[in-house]
Amino acid sequence: MKNLVGRYLLFVTGLYFLAAGIVLILRSSLGTTPISSVNYVLSLNSALTLGTWTFVINMLLIAGQFWFIRDRMTRRDTVEILLQMPFSLLFGLFIDFNMVLTQHLLPPNYAAAIVLLLAGCIVQSIGVVLEIKPRVVMMSAEGFVNYASRRYNTDFGKFKVAFDISLVTVATLLSLLLARRIEGVREGTLIAACSTGYIVSFLNRRILTRATLRRVLPIKGI
């Protein structure tokens, strides 16, 4: 039980870093991440916060997962999907907390904005690594891609790329429809999309390896 609690605590720590990284990228004023692009556009054009919209969209993604496995649902799949709900709520709270924490963080020039963007990519990547190491829960976006790729017998990586492109496209169209201009989708969105995977791979293989985490943390199974 102690080991399981430790793994969940590590996962929650990863969620916090992921939320903090997303907010730092947003604060760079160079765009936001593909996964949060729709949420951000909706938050700019409504009274709901970014964290609230993140939770709402995650609930829709969870509903989508249940639809993908509607005729082949197992107890394990059901439990894995339902576990995403409380962590989606926590993730939304982490985002709103970091939005308040960084409300006065405004880059004075473009160079500073780039530095903040890259810092956000690194922090976000740390979150992704810490999130996947404990192997306890898959977040709703990854879960959606996982079950969709299984449903249509498609490679996970290819579907993930298509999913991200679809989110950015929807965010752009929503922005044009609601604000008559493009908001939240800029060069930073492309930089974050292209660089995060490489940073995650480097951290996962060189820095935050399972061996390293085992030496630092008394947690088995990571």
Disulfide bonds with the S-S distance in Angstrom:
none
